[in-house]
Amino acid sequence: MKSFPQTLSLTYAKLSPRLKQAADYIVANPTMVATHSLRAIATDARLAPVTFTRLARATGYKNYEELRNVLRAQINQLADTFSHGLQKLRDESKSGATKNNKLGFANKHLQACAQNLQAFNLGHDTKVLEAVVEHIHKSRKVAVLGGLGSTGISEHMAYSAGFIADNWQLVGRVGSSLGSSLVGLDDQDSLIVITKPPYARASIQAVELAQKQGVFVVVITDTHTCPAISKASESFIVPTATSHFYSSYVATLALIECIIGLLAERAGSSAQLRISEIETSNRYVEYYSN
């Protein structure tokens, strides 16, 4: 069964503007469409319910429900992939396959991480990386967002950047409003969004909103099908293959460390002075212990 984006690509160019709007919404929010009522989807997309019904027929489905079933199958397949990975680990452990394997799980996983790093090293464009770093360096404000599995690594990026500059902000944290964090950002600012399947709806919509505001948006993901890429100013597709039951963030972390390192180089002595001041302040408030 073809995915909705695959089916959509065959007829997208011939759709009316209103049907394209509905199609774009579905591509960006598959989980929302698969799990909410048509009325709720139409309200959120600010379109008439019949628009989605017409879209389903225009793209070759019998009705809207058949389209939803395709989306549900995609989501279930992704969930099965995670659960299958965990079950495989358990089966190998019970059978002794992992212990008897010369590599062992740990070495097997490390090998996959190394391959991800090598694949990214061979595939990324250094000119794009340099251009992104330069733009971020010149930005008035830099916001960082990561949902679901990308939450922790986005926090790490903002934390690291905070040592060399005072214009970075971690957005979308618990207890804060993502919308209010994006208000006021414009073409003088940058937004870095880290998102991997399954995509956090807030991350995708933040990219769309920021793009409308003229913000320089950088998307870090692991597949060309990420719905946020089309709205991004620049994007990085980082390999996340692993023998684990969830995506590996090793190569993503390496990319983030490269970005922070290149920014530190550009900041020069000011970064060194700020780091020294932060360390002094941390000692004063007893963050560090002897």
C-alpha positions as CSV (number, residue, x, y, z in Angstrom):
1,M,0.0,0.0,0.0
2,K,1.4,3.4,-1.0
3,S,1.7,6.1,1.7
4,F,-0.4,9.2,1.4
5,P,2.5,11.4,0.3
6,Q,3.4,8.9,-2.4
7,T,-0.2,8.9,-3.7
8,L,-0.5,12.6,-3.3
9,S,2.6,13.3,-5.4
10,L,0.8,11.8,-8.4
11,T,-2.0,14.4,-8.4
12,Y,-0.8,17.3,-6.3
13,A,0.0,19.6,-9.2
14,K,-3.5,19.3,-10.5
15,L,-5.3,20.1,-7.2
16,S,-7.0,23.3,-6.6
17,P,-5.4,25.7,-4.1
18,R,-7.9,24.8,-1.4
19,L,-7.3,21.0,-1.9
20,K,-3.6,21.6,-1.8
21,Q,-4.0,23.4,1.5
22,A,-5.9,20.4,2.9
23,A,-3.3,18.0,1.5
24,D,-0.4,20.0,3.0
25,Y,-2.2,19.9,6.4
26,I,-2.5,16.1,6.2
27,V,1.1,15.6,5.2
28,A,2.3,17.8,8.1
29,N,-0.2,16.3,10.7
30,P,-0.7,12.6,9.9
31,T,-1.1,11.6,13.5
32,M,-3.6,14.3,14.1
33,V,-5.7,13.3,11.0
34,A,-5.5,9.6,11.9
35,T,-6.7,10.1,15.5
36,H,-9.1,13.0,15.4
37,S,-12.5,13.5,13.9
38,L,-13.0,15.1,10.5
39,R,-14.8,18.0,12.2
40,A,-11.8,18.6,14.5
41,I,-9.3,18.4,11.7
42,A,-11.3,20.8,9.6
43,T,-11.6,23.3,12.4
44,D,-7.8,23.1,13.1
45,A,-7.0,23.5,9.5
46,R,-9.6,26.2,9.0
47,L,-11.2,24.4,6.1
48,A,-14.6,23.0,5.5
49,P,-15.0,19.3,6.2
50,V,-16.1,18.7,2.7
51,T,-12.7,19.9,1.5
52,F,-11.1,16.8,3.0
53,T,-13.7,14.5,1.5
54,R,-13.1,16.0,-2.0
55,L,-9.4,15.7,-1.5
56,A,-9.7,12.0,-0.7
57,R,-11.6,11.4,-3.9
58,A,-9.3,13.6,-6.0
59,T,-6.3,11.6,-4.8
60,G,-7.8,8.2,-5.7
61,Y,-9.4,7.1,-2.4
62,K,-13.0,5.9,-2.2
63,N,-13.7,8.2,0.6
64,Y,-12.1,10.2,3.5
65,E,-12.2,7.1,5.8
66,E,-10.1,5.1,3.4
67,L,-7.5,7.9,3.4
68,R,-7.5,7.9,7.2
69,N,-7.0,4.2,7.3
70,V,-3.8,4.6,5.2
71,L,-2.5,7.1,7.7
72,R,-3.3,4.8,10.6
73,A,-1.5,2.0,8.9
74,Q,1.6,4.2,8.5
75,I,1.5,5.2,12.2
76,N,1.0,1.6,13.3
77,Q,3.9,0.5,11.1
78,L,6.2,3.0,12.8
79,A,5.0,1.8,16.2
80,D,5.6,-1.8,15.2
81,T,9.1,-1.0,14.0
82,F,9.9,0.3,17.5
83,S,8.3,-2.6,19.3
84,H,9.8,-5.1,16.9
85,G,13.2,-3.7,17.6
86,L,12.7,-4.2,21.3
87,Q,11.3,-7.7,20.8
88,K,14.3,-8.6,18.7
89,L,16.6,-7.5,21.5
90,R,14.7,-9.7,24.0
91,D,14.7,-12.7,21.7
92,E,18.4,-12.5,21.0
93,S,19.1,-12.1,24.7
94,K,17.0,-15.2,25.6
95,S,18.5,-17.3,22.8
96,G,22.0,-16.3,23.8
97,A,22.6,-15.0,20.3
98,T,23.9,-11.7,21.6
99,K,26.3,-13.4,24.0
100,N,27.6,-15.8,21.5
101,N,28.0,-13.1,18.8
102,K,31.6,-12.1,18.7
103,L,30.5,-8.5,18.3
104,G,28.0,-8.6,21.1
105,F,25.2,-6.1,21.3
106,A,27.4,-3.3,22.6
107,N,29.9,-3.6,19.8
108,K,27.2,-4.1,17.2
109,H,25.5,-0.9,18.4
110,L,28.8,1.0,18.4
111,Q,29.5,-0.2,14.9
112,A,26.1,1.1,13.7
113,C,26.9,4.5,15.3
114,A,30.2,4.6,13.6
115,Q,28.6,3.9,10.3
116,N,26.1,6.7,10.9
117,L,28.9,9.1,11.5
118,Q,30.7,7.9,8.4
119,A,27.6,8.2,6.2
120,F,26.9,11.7,7.5
121,N,30.6,12.7,7.0
122,L,30.4,11.5,3.4
123,G,27.0,13.0,2.7
124,H,26.8,16.5,4.3
125,D,27.8,19.6,2.5
126,T,30.5,21.6,4.4
127,K,29.5,24.8,2.5
128,V,25.9,24.5,3.8
129,L,27.2,23.9,7.3
130,E,29.5,26.9,7.2
131,A,26.6,29.1,5.8
132,V,24.3,27.9,8.5
133,V,26.8,28.6,11.3
134,E,27.5,32.0,9.8
135,H,23.9,32.9,9.7
136,I,23.3,31.7,13.3
137,H,26.4,33.6,14.5
138,K,25.0,36.9,13.1
139,S,21.5,36.3,14.4
140,R,20.0,38.6,17.0
141,K,18.3,35.6,18.7
142,V,18.6,31.9,18.3
143,A,15.7,29.6,19.4
144,V,16.1,25.8,19.8
145,L,13.2,23.4,19.8
146,G,13.0,19.6,20.0
147,G,10.0,17.5,20.8
148,L,9.5,13.9,22.0
149,G,12.8,12.0,21.6
150,S,14.6,15.2,20.5
151,T,13.8,17.1,23.7
152,G,17.0,16.2,25.6
153,I,19.4,16.8,22.7
154,S,17.8,20.2,22.1
155,E,18.4,21.1,25.7
156,H,22.0,20.0,25.4
157,M,22.5,22.2,22.4
158,A,21.0,25.3,24.1
159,Y,23.0,24.6,27.3
160,S,26.3,24.3,25.3
161,A,25.6,27.4,23.3
162,G,24.8,29.3,26.5
163,F,28.5,29.2,27.4
164,I,29.6,31.2,24.3
165,A,26.6,33.5,23.7
166,D,23.7,35.1,25.6
167,N,21.2,35.2,22.8
168,W,20.1,31.6,22.8
169,Q,16.8,30.4,24.0
170,L,15.3,26.9,24.6
171,V,11.6,27.0,23.6
172,G,8.8,24.7,24.1
173,R,9.8,23.7,27.7
174,V,7.3,22.4,30.1
175,G,5.4,25.3,31.7
176,S,6.2,27.7,28.9
177,S,4.2,28.8,25.8
178,L,5.8,27.8,22.5
179,G,3.6,30.4,20.7
180,S,4.8,33.2,23.0
181,S,8.4,32.2,22.5
182,L,8.1,32.6,18.7
183,V,6.4,36.0,18.9
184,G,8.7,38.8,17.8
185,L,11.1,36.5,15.9
186,D,11.8,37.8,12.3
187,D,14.4,37.8,9.6
188,Q,17.1,38.8,12.2
189,D,16.6,35.6,14.1
190,S,17.2,31.9,13.7
191,L,15.2,28.8,14.8
192,I,16.8,25.4,15.1
193,V,14.3,22.5,15.2
194,I,15.4,18.9,15.8
195,T,12.7,16.4,14.9
196,K,12.7,12.7,14.0
197,P,9.8,10.3,13.3
198,P,7.3,10.2,14.9
199,Y,7.2,14.0,14.5
200,A,6.0,16.2,17.3
201,R,3.1,18.3,15.9
202,A,4.3,21.4,17.7
203,S,7.7,21.2,16.1
204,I,6.3,21.0,12.6
205,Q,3.9,23.9,13.2
206,A,6.7,26.0,14.8
207,V,8.7,25.6,11.6
208,E,5.7,26.7,9.5
209,L,5.0,29.7,11.7
210,A,8.6,30.8,11.9
211,Q,9.0,30.6,8.1
212,K,6.0,32.9,7.7
213,Q,7.7,35.4,10.0
214,G,10.8,35.4,7.9
215,V,12.9,33.5,10.5
216,F,16.0,31.6,9.3
217,V,14.9,28.0,10.1
218,V,17.3,25.1,10.4
219,V,15.7,21.6,10.5
220,I,17.7,18.6,11.7
221,T,16.0,15.3,10.9
222,D,16.8,11.8,9.6
223,T,14.7,11.5,6.4
224,H,13.9,13.5,3.3
225,T,10.2,12.9,3.9
226,C,10.2,15.1,7.0
227,P,7.3,17.5,6.5
228,A,9.3,20.4,8.0
229,I,12.0,20.3,5.3
230,S,10.0,22.1,2.7
231,K,9.5,25.1,5.1
232,A,13.1,25.2,6.3
233,S,15.7,27.7,5.1
234,E,18.3,24.9,5.4
235,S,18.2,21.3,6.6
236,F,20.4,18.5,7.6
237,I,19.4,14.8,7.1
238,V,21.4,12.9,9.7
239,P,21.6,9.0,9.7
240,T,20.0,7.4,12.8
241,A,20.2,3.7,11.9
242,T,20.7,1.4,14.9
243,S,20.3,-2.1,16.2
244,H,18.3,-0.6,19.0
245,F,14.6,-0.3,19.1
246,Y,14.8,3.5,18.8
247,S,16.7,6.0,16.6
248,S,20.3,6.7,17.4
249,Y,21.3,10.4,18.1
250,V,25.0,9.9,18.0
251,A,25.5,11.5,14.5
252,T,23.0,14.2,15.5
253,L,25.0,15.0,18.6
254,A,28.2,15.1,16.5
255,L,26.5,17.6,14.1
256,I,25.4,19.8,17.1
257,E,28.9,19.7,18.6
258,C,30.3,20.8,15.2
259,I,27.9,23.7,15.0
260,I,28.7,24.8,18.6
261,G,32.5,24.5,17.9
262,L,32.3,26.5,14.8
263,L,30.3,29.2,16.6
264,A,32.9,29.3,19.4
265,E,35.6,29.9,16.8
266,R,33.7,32.8,15.4
267,A,33.0,34.3,18.8
268,G,36.7,34.2,19.6
269,S,37.9,36.0,22.8
270,S,34.4,37.1,23.8
271,A,33.4,33.4,24.1
272,Q,36.5,32.7,26.2
273,L,35.7,35.6,28.5
274,R,32.0,34.5,28.8
275,I,33.0,30.9,29.7
276,S,35.4,32.2,32.3
277,E,32.7,34.4,33.8
278,I,30.2,31.6,33.8
279,E,32.6,29.2,35.6
280,T,33.3,31.9,38.2
281,S,29.5,32.4,38.7
282,N,28.9,28.7,39.0
283,R,31.5,28.3,41.7
284,Y,30.0,31.2,43.6
285,V,26.5,29.7,43.6
286,E,28.1,26.3,44.4
287,Y,27.2,24.5,41.2
288,Y,30.6,22.9,41.4
289,S,32.0,21.0,44.4
290,N,35.6,20.6,45.3
